[in-house]
Amino acid sequence: MHQGIVGKMLTNYSNPIKYTFLISDTELIINKFINNPITLRWIGEVQCICGKRFSKFYRQNFCYQCYWNAPEASQSIFKPELCTADLGIEERDLEWETKFQLRPHYVYLANSSGLKVGITSKHNELTRWMDQGAVQGILIAEVPNRRLAGLIEVELKKVISDRTNFRKMLSGPPVQLDMVREKLNCLNHIPDNLQKFIIPDNTITQIEYPVLLYPKKVNSVNFKKSNTIQGSLLGMKGQYLLLDQDRVFNVRAHQGYILELLI
């Protein structure tokens, strides 16, 4: 049995993706446990990024103080077009925001539950696509900071969704798309002053996931009704564990939870 603080699962690009479950300092490659029993037991505590423990989070895996004051929970995290570090304007912590925002970013298209647009820092695109459960990905533009990526995304969101329907994503692989054609279709929606950042390369990344059986009707489970979740592990996709009886467990949504893991 392993006990500790749950982190986002690590993904290693291979065929299929290799998943590592993080619980405090323990790293478990869990592909080999597919079709085996798994038990997750919450001890009734969570730990915020500030290190303090509580009986529950305030919002979005943060305590009250961090949600309202920490740069990791600022509005620009969720709306990158609101970033201001490149303008020298502090939102919550200019030093942290400078490191986070003032680095190259990609705007991309991915096929997760269907076509979606998104942004991520340079060299993080594979991790981003795997975390979203995408089966295809293609880069659209490379910009020098997060705010510019957000400005392009805002325009593309007018014609392409920026959301993944997790139930559809977990119901099976989506229909393969002509990602080059989809990219070309969206280029005219990028503002003229940002056209210079378009990436000419049209390489498409294909991704496969270690799934033995997809659920027929997705049933998302958590610790609201019971502190224990157990069953057979049938695979992983995105940041979800796929369990028997059509159940799925969102690992990322439980970052900071203190669990006992038996696998």
C-alpha positions as CSV (number, residue, x, y, z in Angstrom):
1,M,0.0,0.0,0.0
2,H,1.1,3.5,-0.8
3,Q,0.0,6.7,1.1
4,G,0.6,10.3,0.2
5,I,-0.4,13.4,-1.7
6,V,-1.8,12.7,-5.2
7,G,-0.3,14.6,-8.1
8,K,-1.2,14.8,-11.8
9,M,-0.2,11.6,-13.6
10,L,2.9,11.8,-15.6
11,T,2.8,10.7,-19.3
12,N,5.5,9.4,-21.5
13,Y,4.9,9.5,-25.3
14,S,5.1,6.0,-26.6
15,N,2.7,3.5,-28.3
16,P,0.6,3.4,-26.2
17,I,1.2,6.2,-23.7
18,K,3.1,5.2,-20.5
19,Y,1.4,6.5,-17.4
20,T,3.1,7.1,-14.0
21,F,0.9,7.6,-10.9
22,L,2.4,10.1,-8.4
23,I,1.6,9.8,-4.7
24,S,4.0,12.0,-2.7
25,D,7.6,10.8,-3.6
26,T,6.4,7.5,-5.0
27,E,6.2,7.0,-8.8
28,L,4.2,4.0,-10.1
29,I,4.2,3.0,-13.7
30,I,0.6,1.8,-13.8
31,N,0.2,0.4,-17.4
32,K,1.3,-3.0,-16.0
33,F,-1.6,-3.0,-13.6
34,I,-4.3,-2.8,-16.3
35,N,-6.9,-5.5,-15.7
36,N,-5.9,-5.8,-12.1
37,P,-7.7,-4.6,-8.9
38,I,-7.2,-1.0,-7.6
39,T,-8.3,0.7,-4.4
40,L,-8.2,4.4,-3.7
41,R,-9.0,5.5,-0.2
42,W,-9.2,9.1,0.9
43,I,-8.1,9.8,4.5
44,G,-10.2,12.9,4.7
45,E,-7.5,15.5,4.2
46,V,-6.2,17.7,1.4
47,Q,-3.0,19.7,1.1
48,C,-2.9,23.0,-0.7
49,I,0.1,24.3,-2.7
50,C,1.0,26.4,0.3
51,G,1.7,23.2,2.3
52,K,-1.3,23.6,4.7
53,R,-3.7,20.8,5.2
54,F,-7.5,21.1,5.4
55,S,-10.6,18.9,5.4
56,K,-11.5,20.2,1.9
57,F,-10.4,22.8,-0.6
58,Y,-12.0,26.1,-1.0
59,R,-12.1,26.1,-4.8
60,Q,-10.2,24.5,-7.6
61,N,-7.7,22.6,-5.4
62,F,-6.7,25.8,-3.5
63,C,-7.4,27.0,0.1
64,Y,-9.1,30.3,0.6
65,Q,-6.0,32.4,0.9
66,C,-4.2,30.8,-2.1
67,Y,-7.3,31.0,-4.3
68,W,-7.5,34.8,-3.8
69,N,-3.8,35.6,-3.5
70,A,-1.5,33.0,-5.2
71,P,-0.4,33.7,-8.8
72,E,-1.1,30.1,-9.6
73,A,-4.8,30.8,-9.2
74,S,-5.0,34.2,-10.9
75,Q,-7.5,35.0,-13.6
76,S,-4.9,35.0,-16.3
77,I,-4.2,31.3,-15.7
78,F,-7.7,30.5,-17.1
79,K,-7.8,33.5,-19.5
80,P,-4.3,33.9,-20.9
81,E,-5.3,36.9,-22.9
82,L,-5.4,38.8,-19.6
83,C,-1.7,38.2,-18.9
84,T,0.3,41.4,-18.3
85,A,3.8,40.5,-17.4
86,D,5.1,41.4,-20.9
87,L,3.7,44.8,-20.3
88,G,5.5,45.1,-16.9
89,I,2.2,45.1,-15.0
90,E,1.8,42.9,-11.9
91,E,-1.3,40.8,-11.3
92,R,-0.4,39.1,-8.1
93,D,3.4,38.4,-8.2
94,L,5.3,39.9,-11.0
95,E,8.4,37.8,-10.5
96,W,6.4,34.5,-10.7
97,E,4.3,35.8,-13.6
98,T,7.4,36.9,-15.6
99,K,8.9,33.4,-15.4
100,F,5.6,31.8,-16.2
101,Q,4.3,34.1,-19.0
102,L,7.5,35.4,-20.7
103,R,8.5,32.3,-22.5
104,P,7.6,31.0,-26.0
105,H,4.1,29.5,-26.3
106,Y,2.3,27.5,-28.9
107,V,-1.3,27.8,-30.2
108,Y,-2.5,24.4,-31.4
109,L,-5.4,22.3,-32.6
110,A,-6.2,18.9,-31.0
111,N,-8.7,16.2,-31.6
112,S,-9.9,15.0,-28.2
113,S,-13.7,14.7,-28.1
114,G,-13.6,16.5,-31.5
115,L,-11.6,19.5,-32.8
116,K,-10.5,22.0,-30.1
117,V,-8.0,25.0,-29.9
118,G,-5.7,25.6,-27.1
119,I,-2.4,27.0,-25.9
120,T,0.6,25.7,-24.1
121,S,4.2,26.6,-23.4
122,K,6.8,25.5,-26.0
123,H,8.0,21.9,-25.6
124,N,4.9,21.1,-23.5
125,E,2.6,20.3,-26.4
126,L,2.8,16.5,-26.1
127,T,2.1,16.6,-22.4
128,R,-0.8,18.9,-23.0
129,W,-2.3,16.8,-25.7
130,M,-1.9,13.6,-23.7
131,D,-3.4,15.2,-20.6
132,Q,-6.5,16.2,-22.7
133,G,-6.9,12.7,-24.1
134,A,-6.3,14.0,-27.6
135,V,-5.5,11.4,-30.4
136,Q,-4.2,14.0,-32.9
137,G,-2.4,17.4,-32.5
138,I,-1.0,20.0,-34.8
139,L,0.8,23.3,-34.0
140,I,-0.6,26.6,-35.4
141,A,1.6,29.4,-34.1
142,E,4.6,30.1,-31.9
143,V,4.6,33.4,-30.0
144,P,7.1,34.9,-27.6
145,N,4.7,35.1,-24.6
146,R,1.5,33.8,-23.1
147,R,-0.6,36.9,-23.7
148,L,-0.1,36.8,-27.4
149,A,-1.0,33.1,-27.5
150,G,-4.2,34.0,-25.6
151,L,-5.1,36.7,-28.1
152,I,-4.9,34.3,-31.0
153,E,-6.9,31.7,-29.1
154,V,-9.6,34.3,-28.4
155,E,-10.1,34.8,-32.1
156,L,-10.0,31.1,-32.9
157,K,-12.5,30.3,-30.2
158,K,-15.1,32.2,-32.2
159,V,-15.1,29.4,-34.7
160,I,-13.5,26.4,-32.8
161,S,-14.3,25.1,-29.3
162,D,-11.6,25.3,-26.6
163,R,-13.3,22.6,-24.5
164,T,-13.1,18.9,-24.3
165,N,-16.3,16.9,-23.6
166,F,-14.8,14.4,-21.2
167,R,-17.7,12.0,-21.5
168,K,-17.3,11.9,-25.3
169,M,-13.5,11.7,-25.0
170,L,-13.8,8.7,-22.6
171,S,-16.4,6.9,-24.7
172,G,-13.8,5.8,-27.3
173,P,-11.4,7.3,-29.9
174,P,-12.9,10.2,-31.9
175,V,-13.1,10.1,-35.7
176,Q,-9.8,10.9,-37.2
177,L,-9.7,14.4,-38.7
178,D,-7.7,16.0,-41.6
179,M,-5.8,18.2,-39.2
180,V,-3.8,20.0,-41.9
181,R,-7.1,21.1,-43.6
182,E,-8.5,22.2,-40.2
183,K,-5.4,24.3,-39.6
184,L,-5.6,25.9,-42.9
185,N,-9.2,26.7,-42.4
186,C,-8.5,28.6,-39.2
187,L,-5.5,30.7,-40.3
188,N,-7.7,33.5,-41.8
189,H,-9.2,34.1,-38.4
190,I,-5.8,35.0,-36.9
191,P,-5.4,38.8,-36.7
192,D,-3.1,40.4,-39.4
193,N,-0.6,41.6,-36.8
194,L,-0.2,38.1,-35.5
195,Q,0.0,36.2,-38.8
196,K,3.8,36.4,-38.7
197,F,3.7,33.8,-35.8
198,I,2.1,31.1,-37.9
199,I,4.1,27.9,-38.0
200,P,4.6,26.6,-41.6
201,D,5.3,23.0,-40.5
202,N,2.2,20.8,-40.6
203,T,3.4,17.7,-38.7
204,I,0.5,15.8,-37.2
205,T,1.1,13.9,-33.9
206,Q,-0.9,10.7,-33.4
207,I,-1.5,9.4,-29.9
208,E,-2.8,6.1,-28.6
209,Y,-3.8,5.3,-25.1
210,P,-3.6,2.1,-23.0
211,V,-7.3,1.2,-22.7
212,L,-8.5,-2.3,-22.4
213,L,-12.2,-1.4,-22.5
214,Y,-14.0,2.0,-22.9
215,P,-17.2,2.6,-20.8
216,K,-20.5,2.4,-22.6
217,K,-22.0,5.1,-20.4
218,V,-19.5,7.2,-18.5
219,N,-20.0,7.5,-14.8
220,S,-17.6,9.9,-13.1
221,V,-16.8,8.9,-9.5
222,N,-15.2,10.9,-6.6
223,F,-15.1,10.9,-2.8
224,K,-18.3,12.8,-2.2
225,K,-20.4,9.7,-1.4
226,S,-17.7,7.4,-0.2
227,N,-14.0,7.7,0.9
228,T,-13.2,4.4,-1.0
229,I,-13.2,3.7,-4.7
230,Q,-12.2,0.2,-5.8
231,G,-12.6,-2.0,-8.8
232,S,-10.6,-3.2,-11.8
233,L,-8.3,-0.8,-13.7
234,L,-9.3,-1.0,-17.4
235,G,-7.0,1.8,-18.7
236,M,-6.0,5.4,-18.7
237,K,-6.8,8.3,-21.0
238,G,-6.2,12.0,-20.5
239,Q,-5.9,12.3,-16.7
240,Y,-8.5,9.7,-16.0
241,L,-8.4,6.2,-14.7
242,L,-10.9,3.9,-16.4
243,L,-12.5,1.4,-14.1
244,D,-15.0,-1.4,-14.4
245,Q,-18.8,-0.7,-14.3
246,D,-18.4,2.2,-16.7
247,R,-16.7,4.3,-14.0
248,V,-14.0,6.9,-14.5
249,F,-11.8,8.8,-11.9
250,N,-10.3,12.2,-12.7
251,V,-6.8,12.1,-11.1
252,R,-6.0,15.7,-11.9
253,A,-9.2,16.9,-10.2
254,H,-7.9,15.2,-7.0
255,Q,-4.4,16.8,-6.9
256,G,-3.6,17.5,-3.3
257,Y,-5.9,14.8,-1.9
258,I,-4.1,12.5,0.6
259,L,-4.9,8.9,-0.4
260,E,-4.0,5.4,0.3
261,L,-3.4,3.5,-2.9
262,L,-3.5,-0.3,-3.1
263,I,-2.7,-1.7,-6.6
